[in-house]
Amino acid sequence: MNYDVRLRREAQKNLDRLRGKGYEVVFETILSLRNNPRPESVKKLKDSGLWRIRVGDFRIVYAIDDSTDSVIVVRVTRRSEDTYKRL
């Protein structure tokens, strides 16, 4: 079963700012969520219903809606103290 993967505007802007190998790895990881939105390396964020996958120094934060078979990428960012604020 394939999930529809969509990016929020902020996540798209963050992805567009990436360059080179970082962009390629993050983009491929996002595309892989179509086939498996819950890979082994995924962690569920407490009290938010969101999921987080780590790709090197980057974090991809997303929501999964099984009723519509969709994944919504909320944020793509480097790990910092502000990564999980204002989700």
C-alpha positions in Angstrom: 0.0 0.0 0.0 1.4 3.4 -0.9 0.9 6.5 1.1 0.4 9.9 -0.4 3.3 12.1 0.9 2.7 15.9 1.1 4.9 18.6 2.5 3.7 21.6 4.4 4.9 25.0 3.1 7.5 25.3 5.9 8.9 21.8 5.3 9.1 22.5 1.5 11.0 25.7 2.2 13.4 23.9 4.5 14.0 21.2 2.0 14.6 23.7 -0.8 17.4 25.3 1.3 19.4 22.1 1.5 22.2 21.5 -1.0 24.1 18.6 -2.3 24.3 15.2 -0.5 22.1 16.5 2.4 19.3 17.3 0.0 19.5 13.9 -1.8 19.5 11.8 1.4 16.6 13.8 3.0 14.6 13.7 -0.2 15.1 10.0 -0.7 14.1 9.4 2.9 10.9 11.4 2.5 10.1 9.4 -0.7 10.6 6.2 1.2 7.8 7.1 3.5 5.4 6.3 0.7 6.1 2.6 1.1 6.7 2.5 4.8 5.7 5.5 7.0 7.0 3.7 10.1 10.5 2.4 9.4 12.5 0.9 12.2 14.4 4.1 12.9 11.3 6.2 13.4 10.3 7.6 16.9 6.9 8.8 18.0 7.0 12.2 19.6 5.4 12.4 23.0 2.0 14.0 23.3 1.9 15.3 19.7 0.9 12.4 17.5 3.8 13.3 15.3 6.7 11.0 14.2 10.4 11.8 13.8 13.0 10.2 11.6 16.7 11.0 11.9 18.8 11.4 8.8 22.3 12.3 9.8 22.2 15.8 11.3 18.7 16.4 9.9 15.3 15.6 11.4 12.1 15.0 9.4 9.0 15.5 11.5 5.7 14.2 10.1 2.2 13.1 10.8 0.6 9.8 9.5 -3.1 9.5 8.7 -3.9 5.9 8.2 -7.5 6.6 7.4 -6.5 8.5 4.2 -3.2 6.7 3.6 -1.3 10.0 3.8 1.9 11.3 5.3 2.2 15.0 6.0 5.8 16.3 6.5 5.6 19.1 9.0 9.3 20.1 9.3 12.7 19.3 7.8 15.5 20.8 9.8 18.9 20.3 11.4 18.9 19.1 14.9 18.9 22.0 17.4 17.2 23.0 20.6 14.4 24.6 18.5 13.7 21.5 16.4 10.7 20.3 18.3 9.3 23.7 19.5 6.1 25.1 18.1 5.0 21.9 16.5 
